[in-house]
Amino acid sequence: MIPKPATSSCGSRTTAATDAVAADMLAGRTALVTGASRGIGAEVARMLSAARVRVALLARNETALGALAEETGGEAFPIACDISDPAAVSTAASRMRAWFGGAPDILINNAGIFRVGPLHEMSAATFIESLQTNLVAQFLVLNAFLAEMRERKSGHVVTIGSVADRAVFPGNGAYSAGKHGLRAMHEVLRAELTGSGVRATLVSPAAVDTDLWEAMDTESGNGPFPSRRSMLDPRDVARAVMYALEQPQTVNVDELRLSRS
């Protein structure tokens, strides 16, 4: 059962004792969070930092990363990186290894983009961009560190999926294709990691209230999207991530599906 969450705009709460336990379990570990400049990634980074985890923050927005690193304290390391670019990922991985002293203990594969439109109207470039960011880029980051995690027999890979990894709606062909592929990659990863000491978790939330919705019609009731008022808060997803990370080494949380009650 997921511990009661910290106070949020949704009115949810937690206790100081729960926070202390989480801090004791994760303190001193290292983590990489992709898409860390905003939304789910930023909230995960904040919670990890509060638990005394040294966090590398990856995203393309250098200014936002710097502000988050300053907010979370001296144990955060911002790295501006386009994770859809193999060369950029390789360079960022080298910088992280130097800072961490090896592969991170925790890898949060969160970065993604949301492109919608009917398939017959969508350009090839848009479809390719969506798959490159939502699927290929996740592989590039995972591939940069997975062999080292396996060799040392420890690590935890958390993939942020979506309700779109199991449900579809018209206009969501590019995003759903990437998220279905990401689910498949996670399931193969879990099969390959059995007995390795490395854990893997998929967290698949329903719609989350982040700024990616700003260009979408969510309030007229005429589109396929729910109102932002009915969406999950990014902190809800971050708490689910923390729940998976806080389990004993002998426990793997294979998958968490989140929806608004």
TITITOR-140075 format. One record per residue: x, y, z of N, C-alpha, C in turn; residue in one letter. Coordinates in steps of 0.05 Angstrom, whole numbers. Example, Ala and Ser with C-alpha at 12.3 -4.5 7.8 and 13.67 -1.06 7.14 Angstrom:
BEGIN
<<264, -114, 156>, <246, -90, 156>, <264, -66, 156>, 'A'>
<<257, -45, 142>, <273, -21, 143>, <258, 1, 157>, 'S'>
# end
This chain:
BEGIN
<<17, -24, 0>, <0, 0, 0>, <18, 25, 0>, 'M'>
<<12, 44, -17>, <28, 68, -18>, <24, 85, 7>, 'I'>
<<46, 94, 20>, <43, 111, 43>, <27, 136, 37>, 'P'>
<<14, 148, 57>, <-1, 172, 53>, <17, 194, 44>, 'K'>
<<9, 209, 23>, <28, 228, 11>, <31, 255, 26>, 'P'>
<<51, 270, 18>, <56, 296, 29>, <35, 315, 21>, 'A'>
<<32, 337, 36>, <12, 357, 30>, <16, 367, 1>, 'T'>
<<-6, 368, -14>, <-5, 377, -42>, <-29, 394, -47>, 'S'>
<<-31, 404, -72>, <-54, 420, -79>, <-80, 402, -79>, 'S'>
<<-76, 376, -78>, <-99, 358, -78>, <-109, 353, -49>, 'C'>
<<-94, 364, -29>, <-102, 361, -2>, <-92, 335, 11>, 'G'>
<<-73, 321, -1>, <-62, 296, 11>, <-40, 302, 31>, 'S'>
<<-35, 284, 50>, <-17, 289, 72>, <1, 265, 78>, 'R'>
<<23, 270, 92>, <39, 248, 103>, <49, 256, 130>, 'T'>
<<65, 238, 143>, <75, 244, 170>, <105, 248, 169>, 'T'>
<<115, 262, 189>, <144, 266, 190>, <159, 239, 193>, 'A'>
<<146, 220, 207>, <158, 194, 210>, <162, 180, 184>, 'A'>
<<142, 181, 166>, <145, 169, 140>, <168, 181, 124>, 'T'>
<<170, 208, 125>, <192, 221, 111>, <219, 212, 122>, 'D'>
<<221, 209, 149>, <246, 201, 161>, <255, 174, 152>, 'A'>
<<235, 155, 151>, <241, 128, 142>, <251, 128, 114>, 'V'>
<<238, 143, 96>, <246, 144, 68>, <275, 155, 66>, 'A'>
<<280, 176, 82>, <307, 188, 81>, <328, 168, 90>, 'A'>
<<322, 153, 111>, <341, 133, 121>, <347, 112, 100>, 'D'>
<<326, 104, 85>, <329, 82, 66>, <345, 90, 41>, 'M'>
<<343, 115, 33>, <355, 124, 8>, <379, 142, 11>, 'L'>
<<384, 151, 35>, <405, 171, 40>, <432, 160, 30>, 'A'>
<<447, 177, 16>, <473, 170, 6>, <474, 157, -21>, 'G'>
<<451, 150, -32>, <450, 138, -59>, <452, 160, -80>, 'R'>
<<455, 151, -105>, <457, 169, -128>, <434, 163, -147>, 'T'>
<<425, 184, -161>, <402, 180, -179>, <405, 198, -203>, 'A'>
<<396, 189, -226>, <394, 205, -250>, <364, 207, -256>, 'L'>
<<355, 232, -261>, <327, 237, -269>, <328, 252, -296>, 'V'>
<<315, 239, -316>, <313, 253, -342>, <287, 269, -343>, 'T'>
<<286, 289, -360>, <263, 306, -360>, <259, 320, -334>, 'G'>
<<281, 328, -321>, <280, 338, -293>, <273, 367, -291>, 'A'>
<<270, 381, -313>, <267, 410, -311>, <238, 419, -303>, 'S'>
<<219, 400, -304>, <191, 408, -299>, <175, 383, -293>, 'R'>
<<150, 388, -284>, <130, 367, -282>, <139, 344, -264>, 'G'>
<<133, 319, -273>, <139, 295, -257>, <169, 294, -250>, 'I'>
<<186, 298, -270>, <215, 296, -265>, <224, 314, -243>, 'G'>
<<215, 339, -243>, <223, 359, -223>, <214, 350, -195>, 'A'>
<<189, 340, -194>, <179, 331, -168>, <194, 307, -157>, 'E'>
<<201, 288, -175>, <217, 265, -167>, <244, 275, -156>, 'V'>
<<256, 293, -170>, <282, 304, -162>, <280, 317, -135>, 'A'>
<<259, 332, -130>, <256, 345, -104>, <254, 324, -81>, 'R'>
<<238, 304, -86>, <234, 283, -65>, <259, 267, -60>, 'M'>
<<274, 261, -82>, <299, 247, -78>, <319, 264, -63>, 'L'>
<<321, 289, -70>, <339, 307, -55>, <332, 310, -26>, 'S'>
<<305, 311, -20>, <296, 312, 7>, <304, 287, 23>, 'A'>
<<306, 265, 8>, <314, 239, 21>, <344, 236, 21>, 'A'>
<<359, 258, 16>, <388, 258, 17>, <401, 240, -4>, 'R'>
<<389, 240, -28>, <400, 226, -51>, <415, 247, -68>, 'V'>
<<438, 240, -78>, <453, 258, -97>, <441, 254, -124>, 'R'>
<<430, 276, -136>, <414, 273, -160>, <427, 288, -184>, 'V'>
<<430, 274, -206>, <437, 287, -231>, <412, 293, -246>, 'A'>
<<409, 318, -255>, <385, 328, -268>, <391, 331, -298>, 'L'>
<<376, 317, -315>, <379, 318, -343>, <354, 330, -356>, 'L'>
<<358, 349, -374>, <337, 360, -391>, <351, 379, -411>, 'A'>
<<335, 390, -429>, <346, 408, -449>, <347, 437, -439>, 'R'>
<<330, 444, -419>, <328, 471, -410>, <348, 476, -388>, 'N'>
<<371, 488, -396>, <393, 492, -377>, <385, 511, -354>, 'E'>
<<370, 532, -361>, <362, 552, -341>, <344, 539, -319>, 'T'>
<<324, 524, -328>, <306, 511, -309>, <321, 491, -292>, 'A'>
<<340, 476, -304>, <355, 457, -288>, <372, 471, -267>, 'L'>
<<384, 493, -274>, <400, 508, -255>, <384, 518, -232>, 'G'>
<<360, 527, -237>, <342, 537, -216>, <334, 514, -198>, 'A'>
<<328, 491, -209>, <320, 468, -192>, <344, 458, -176>, 'L'>
<<368, 458, -187>, <391, 449, -172>, <396, 468, -149>, 'A'>
<<393, 494, -153>, <396, 513, -131>, <375, 509, -110>, 'E'>
<<351, 503, -118>, <329, 499, -99>, <333, 474, -82>, 'E'>
<<344, 453, -94>, <346, 428, -80>, <373, 426, -64>, 'T'>
<<391, 444, -68>, <415, 444, -52>, <439, 434, -68>, 'G'>
<<462, 432, -53>, <488, 426, -66>, <491, 398, -76>, 'G'>
<<472, 380, -71>, <476, 352, -79>, <461, 346, -105>, 'E'>
<<454, 367, -120>, <442, 363, -147>, <461, 373, -168>, 'A'>
<<462, 359, -190>, <482, 364, -211>, <466, 368, -237>, 'F'>
<<462, 393, -247>, <447, 397, -272>, <464, 392, -297>, 'P'>
<<453, 377, -315>, <467, 372, -341>, <447, 377, -363>, 'I'>
<<451, 397, -379>, <435, 403, -402>, <441, 382, -424>, 'A'>
<<421, 368, -433>, <426, 346, -452>, <400, 339, -467>, 'C'>
<<403, 336, -493>, <382, 325, -510>, <385, 295, -511>, 'D'>
<<369, 281, -495>, <373, 252, -493>, <365, 236, -518>, 'I'>
<<354, 249, -538>, <348, 236, -563>, <373, 235, -581>, 'S'>
<<395, 248, -572>, <420, 249, -587>, <440, 230, -575>, 'D'>
<<447, 208, -588>, <466, 189, -576>, <492, 201, -567>, 'P'>
<<503, 219, -582>, <529, 231, -574>, <526, 248, -549>, 'A'>
<<503, 262, -547>, <499, 279, -523>, <495, 261, -498>, 'A'>
<<481, 239, -501>, <477, 220, -479>, <504, 209, -470>, 'V'>
<<521, 201, -489>, <547, 190, -482>, <564, 211, -467>, 'S'>
<<564, 236, -475>, <579, 257, -461>, <568, 261, -433>, 'T'>
<<541, 262, -431>, <528, 266, -404>, <534, 242, -386>, 'A'>
<<534, 218, -397>, <539, 194, -381>, <568, 195, -369>, 'A'>
<<587, 204, -385>, <614, 207, -376>, <616, 227, -353>, 'S'>
<<602, 249, -356>, <603, 270, -334>, <590, 259, -309>, 'R'>
<<568, 243, -312>, <555, 232, -288>, <573, 211, -274>, 'M'>
<<586, 194, -290>, <604, 174, -278>, <626, 188, -262>, 'R'>
<<636, 210, -272>, <657, 224, -258>, <647, 235, -232>, 'A'>
<<622, 246, -233>, <610, 258, -209>, <602, 237, -188>, 'W'>
<<589, 215, -198>, <579, 194, -181>, <600, 174, -172>, 'F'>
<<621, 172, -189>, <640, 150, -184>, <631, 124, -196>, 'G'>
<<614, 125, -216>, <603, 102, -230>, <575, 106, -239>, 'G'>
<<561, 85, -247>, <533, 87, -255>, <516, 95, -231>, 'A'>
<<494, 109, -235>, <477, 116, -213>, <464, 92, -201>, 'P'>
<<456, 94, -175>, <441, 73, -162>, <413, 72, -172>, 'D'>
<<402, 95, -180>, <374, 97, -188>, <373, 112, -215>, 'I'>
<<358, 101, -234>, <355, 114, -260>, <325, 119, -264>, 'L'>
<<316, 144, -265>, <288, 151, -270>, <286, 160, -299>, 'I'>
<<275, 143, -316>, <272, 149, -345>, <244, 162, -348>, 'N'>
<<244, 188, -348>, <219, 203, -347>, <214, 221, -372>, 'N'>
<<235, 230, -385>, <232, 250, -406>, <213, 241, -428>, 'A'>
<<198, 259, -439>, <180, 253, -461>, <167, 277, -473>, 'G'>
<<155, 274, -496>, <140, 296, -509>, <113, 285, -517>, 'I'>
<<94, 304, -521>, <66, 296, -527>, <58, 309, -553>, 'F'>
<<56, 293, -574>, <48, 303, -600>, <23, 289, -608>, 'R'>
<<2, 304, -615>, <-24, 292, -622>, <-32, 301, -650>, 'V'>
<<-49, 285, -662>, <-60, 292, -688>, <-66, 266, -703>, 'G'>
<<-87, 267, -721>, <-93, 243, -737>, <-69, 233, -753>, 'P'>
<<-67, 207, -756>, <-44, 196, -769>, <-42, 205, -798>, 'L'>
<<-65, 209, -811>, <-64, 217, -839>, <-56, 246, -843>, 'H'>
<<-57, 262, -821>, <-49, 290, -822>, <-21, 295, -810>, 'E'>
<<-12, 276, -794>, <14, 280, -780>, <37, 277, -799>, 'M'>
<<57, 294, -797>, <80, 292, -814>, <98, 269, -805>, 'S'>
<<114, 258, -823>, <133, 238, -815>, <153, 248, -795>, 'A'>
<<161, 273, -798>, <180, 285, -779>, <169, 286, -751>, 'A'>
<<143, 293, -748>, <131, 294, -721>, <130, 266, -709>, 'T'>
<<121, 246, -725>, <119, 219, -715>, <146, 208, -706>, 'F'>
<<167, 213, -723>, <194, 204, -716>, <204, 218, -691>, 'I'>
<<200, 244, -689>, <208, 258, -666>, <196, 247, -640>, 'E'>
<<170, 240, -642>, <156, 229, -618>, <169, 202, -610>, 'S'>
<<173, 185, -629>, <185, 159, -622>, <213, 162, -613>, 'L'>
<<228, 180, -625>, <256, 184, -617>, <258, 193, -588>, 'Q'>
<<240, 211, -580>, <242, 221, -552>, <229, 203, -532>, 'T'>
<<206, 191, -539>, <191, 175, -520>, <199, 146, -518>, 'N'>
<<215, 137, -537>, <223, 109, -536>, <253, 106, -540>, 'L'>
<<264, 115, -563>, <292, 111, -569>, <310, 125, -548>, 'V'>
<<303, 149, -540>, <319, 163, -520>, <319, 148, -494>, 'A'>
<<297, 136, -486>, <297, 120, -461>, <316, 97, -463>, 'Q'>
<<317, 84, -486>, <337, 63, -490>, <366, 73, -488>, 'F'>
<<371, 96, -500>, <398, 107, -500>, <408, 112, -471>, 'L'>
<<391, 123, -454>, <399, 128, -427>, <402, 102, -411>, 'V'>
<<383, 84, -415>, <385, 58, -402>, <410, 43, -410>, 'L'>
<<415, 43, -436>, <438, 29, -447>, <465, 40, -437>, 'N'>
<<465, 65, -431>, <490, 78, -421>, <499, 67, -394>, 'A'>
<<481, 57, -378>, <488, 49, -351>, <481, 20, -344>, 'F'>
<<464, 6, -360>, <453, -19, -351>, <475, -40, -348>, 'L'>
<<494, -42, -366>, <515, -63, -363>, <530, -59, -337>, 'A'>
<<536, -34, -329>, <551, -29, -304>, <534, -37, -280>, 'E'>
<<508, -31, -281>, <490, -39, -259>, <489, -69, -256>, 'M'>
<<488, -83, -279>, <488, -113, -278>, <514, -123, -267>, 'R'>
<<536, -111, -275>, <562, -121, -265>, <565, -117, -235>, 'E'>
<<555, -95, -225>, <557, -91, -196>, <534, -104, -180>, 'R'>
<<514, -115, -195>, <492, -129, -183>, <474, -112, -165>, 'K'>
<<470, -87, -173>, <452, -69, -159>, <444, -46, -177>, 'S'>
<<421, -35, -170>, <410, -12, -185>, <380, -15, -187>, 'G'>
<<367, 8, -194>, <338, 7, -197>, <331, 26, -220>, 'H'>
<<318, 15, -240>, <309, 30, -264>, <279, 35, -261>, 'V'>
<<271, 60, -260>, <242, 67, -259>, <235, 80, -285>, 'V'>
<<216, 69, -300>, <207, 80, -325>, <180, 93, -320>, 'T'>
<<177, 118, -329>, <151, 131, -327>, <136, 127, -353>, 'I'>
<<116, 111, -351>, <99, 105, -374>, <75, 123, -374>, 'G'>
<<52, 112, -382>, <27, 128, -385>, <4, 109, -388>, 'S'>
<<-20, 119, -382>, <-44, 105, -389>, <-44, 98, -419>, 'V'>
<<-30, 114, -435>, <-28, 110, -464>, <-12, 86, -471>, 'A'>
<<1, 73, -451>, <15, 48, -458>, <-3, 24, -458>, 'D'>
<<-29, 28, -453>, <-48, 6, -454>, <-75, 15, -464>, 'R'>
<<-79, 40, -469>, <-104, 51, -479>, <-98, 70, -502>, 'A'>
<<-117, 72, -521>, <-113, 90, -544>, <-138, 108, -547>, 'V'>
<<-133, 130, -561>, <-156, 146, -570>, <-148, 159, -596>, 'F'>
<<-167, 167, -613>, <-160, 179, -639>, <-142, 204, -635>, 'P'>
<<-123, 206, -652>, <-104, 228, -651>, <-79, 223, -634>, 'G'>
<<-78, 200, -621>, <-56, 194, -603>, <-37, 173, -614>, 'N'>
<<-37, 169, -640>, <-21, 148, -652>, <9, 149, -647>, 'G'>
<<20, 173, -648>, <49, 176, -643>, <56, 171, -614>, 'A'>
<<41, 184, -596>, <48, 181, -567>, <43, 153, -557>, 'Y'>
<<20, 141, -565>, <13, 114, -556>, <33, 94, -567>, 'S'>
<<42, 98, -592>, <62, 79, -603>, <87, 79, -587>, 'A'>
<<96, 103, -579>, <120, 105, -562>, <116, 93, -535>, 'G'>
<<94, 98, -522>, <89, 88, -495>, <84, 58, -495>, 'K'>
<<70, 47, -516>, <67, 18, -518>, <95, 5, -521>, 'H'>
<<111, 18, -537>, <138, 7, -541>, <154, 8, -515>, 'G'>
<<151, 30, -500>, <165, 33, -475>, <156, 11, -455>, 'L'>
<<130, 5, -454>, <121, -17, -437>, <134, -43, -445>, 'R'>
<<135, -48, -471>, <147, -73, -480>, <177, -74, -472>, 'A'>
<<191, -52, -475>, <219, -51, -467>, <222, -57, -437>, 'M'>
<<204, -45, -421>, <205, -50, -392>, <201, -80, -386>, 'H'>
<<181, -92, -399>, <175, -120, -393>, <198, -139, -402>, 'E'>
<<211, -132, -424>, <235, -148, -432>, <257, -143, -411>, 'V'>
<<260, -118, -403>, <281, -112, -383>, <276, -128, -357>, 'L'>
<<252, -129, -348>, <246, -144, -323>, <253, -173, -327>, 'R'>
<<247, -185, -350>, <254, -213, -355>, <284, -217, -355>, 'A'>
<<298, -198, -367>, <327, -201, -369>, <341, -196, -342>, 'E'>
<<329, -181, -324>, <342, -174, -299>, <336, -194, -277>, 'L'>
<<319, -214, -281>, <312, -233, -261>, <338, -246, -249>, 'T'>
<<340, -243, -223>, <363, -254, -209>, <389, -239, -211>, 'G'>
<<388, -215, -224>, <412, -199, -228>, <420, -181, -205>, 'S'>
<<400, -175, -188>, <404, -155, -167>, <396, -127, -175>, 'G'>
<<389, -124, -200>, <379, -98, -210>, <349, -99, -213>, 'V'>
<<336, -79, -204>, <306, -79, -204>, <296, -60, -226>, 'R'>
<<271, -64, -234>, <259, -47, -255>, <229, -44, -248>, 'A'>
<<220, -20, -250>, <192, -13, -243>, <181, 5, -266>, 'T'>
<<156, -1, -273>, <141, 16, -292>, <119, 31, -276>, 'L'>
<<119, 57, -277>, <98, 73, -265>, <81, 86, -287>, 'V'>
<<56, 78, -289>, <39, 86, -311>, <16, 103, -301>, 'S'>
<<18, 129, -302>, <-4, 146, -292>, <-24, 153, -313>, 'P'>
<<-49, 159, -304>, <-68, 172, -322>, <-58, 201, -326>, 'A'>
<<-75, 217, -339>, <-66, 244, -345>, <-57, 259, -320>, 'A'>
<<-34, 273, -324>, <-22, 288, -302>, <-22, 317, -309>, 'V'>
<<-28, 334, -289>, <-31, 363, -294>, <-3, 376, -295>, 'D'>
<<8, 377, -319>, <34, 390, -324>, <30, 410, -347>, 'T'>
<<51, 426, -352>, <48, 447, -372>, <47, 436, -401>, 'D'>
<<50, 410, -405>, <48, 400, -433>, <19, 403, -443>, 'L'>
<<0, 408, -425>, <-28, 411, -433>, <-35, 439, -441>, 'W'>
<<-16, 458, -438>, <-23, 486, -443>, <-33, 492, -471>, 'E'>
<<-23, 477, -490>, <-32, 481, -518>, <-56, 464, -526>, 'A'>
<<-67, 449, -507>, <-89, 430, -513>, <-115, 441, -502>, 'M'>
<<-137, 433, -515>, <-164, 440, -506>, <-172, 419, -485>, 'D'>
<<-170, 427, -460>, <-177, 408, -439>, <-203, 417, -424>, 'T'>
<<-213, 440, -430>, <-235, 451, -414>, <-262, 454, -429>, 'E'>
<<-262, 452, -455>, <-287, 457, -470>, <-306, 433, -469>, 'S'>
<<-295, 409, -463>, <-311, 385, -464>, <-315, 374, -491>, 'G'>
<<-304, 386, -512>, <-307, 377, -539>, <-285, 359, -549>, 'N'>
<<-263, 358, -534>, <-240, 342, -542>, <-238, 316, -527>, 'G'>
<<-217, 300, -532>, <-214, 274, -519>, <-201, 276, -492>, 'P'>
<<-192, 300, -484>, <-176, 303, -460>, <-193, 310, -436>, 'F'>
<<-186, 300, -412>, <-200, 308, -388>, <-192, 336, -379>, 'P'>
<<-209, 348, -363>, <-203, 374, -351>, <-178, 372, -334>, 'S'>
<<-161, 392, -334>, <-138, 392, -317>, <-145, 390, -287>, 'R'>
<<-169, 399, -281>, <-178, 397, -253>, <-181, 369, -244>, 'R'>
<<-185, 350, -262>, <-190, 322, -255>, <-165, 305, -259>, 'S'>
<<-142, 318, -265>, <-118, 303, -270>, <-102, 298, -244>, 'M'>
<<-84, 279, -245>, <-66, 274, -223>, <-47, 298, -220>, 'L'>
<<-37, 302, -196>, <-17, 321, -191>, <11, 308, -196>, 'D'>
<<30, 322, -207>, <57, 309, -211>, <68, 297, -185>, 'P'>
<<62, 309, -162>, <72, 298, -137>, <60, 270, -131>, 'R'>
<<35, 265, -141>, <24, 238, -138>, <41, 217, -151>, 'D'>
<<51, 223, -175>, <68, 205, -190>, <95, 202, -176>, 'V'>
<<106, 225, -167>, <132, 224, -153>, <130, 207, -128>, 'A'>
<<108, 208, -113>, <106, 192, -89>, <105, 162, -96>, 'R'>
<<92, 156, -119>, <92, 128, -128>, <120, 118, -134>, 'A'>
<<136, 135, -147>, <163, 128, -153>, <179, 123, -127>, 'V'>
<<175, 141, -107>, <189, 138, -82>, <180, 112, -68>, 'M'>
<<155, 105, -69>, <145, 80, -57>, <161, 56, -69>, 'Y'>
<<164, 55, -95>, <178, 33, -108>, <207, 32, -99>, 'A'>
<<219, 56, -98>, <248, 57, -90>, <253, 49, -61>, 'L'>
<<233, 54, -44>, <237, 49, -15>, <233, 20, -7>, 'E'>
<<225, 3, -26>, <221, -25, -18>, <248, -39, -13>, 'Q'>
<<247, -60, 4>, <272, -75, 9>, <284, -86, -17>, 'P'>
<<310, -91, -17>, <323, -101, -41>, <311, -127, -51>, 'Q'>
<<299, -142, -34>, <287, -168, -41>, <260, -165, -55>, 'T'>
<<249, -140, -56>, <223, -135, -67>, <225, -118, -93>, 'V'>
<<213, -127, -114>, <211, -111, -138>, <182, -104, -143>, 'N'>
<<177, -78, -146>, <151, -69, -154>, <151, -68, -185>, 'V'>
<<138, -88, -197>, <139, -91, -226>, <125, -68, -240>, 'D'>
<<102, -60, -229>, <86, -39, -243>, <67, -26, -224>, 'E'>
<<64, 0, -227>, <43, 15, -212>, <26, 30, -233>, 'L'>
<<0, 27, -232>, <-19, 43, -248>, <-33, 63, -230>, 'R'>
<<-33, 88, -239>, <-44, 109, -223>, <-68, 122, -237>, 'L'>
<<-89, 127, -222>, <-112, 142, -233>, <-122, 161, -211>, 'S'>
<<-137, 181, -219>, <-149, 199, -200>, <-174, 187, -189>, 'R'>
<<-176, 187, -162>, <-200, 174, -149>, <-223, 194, -150>, 'S'>
# end
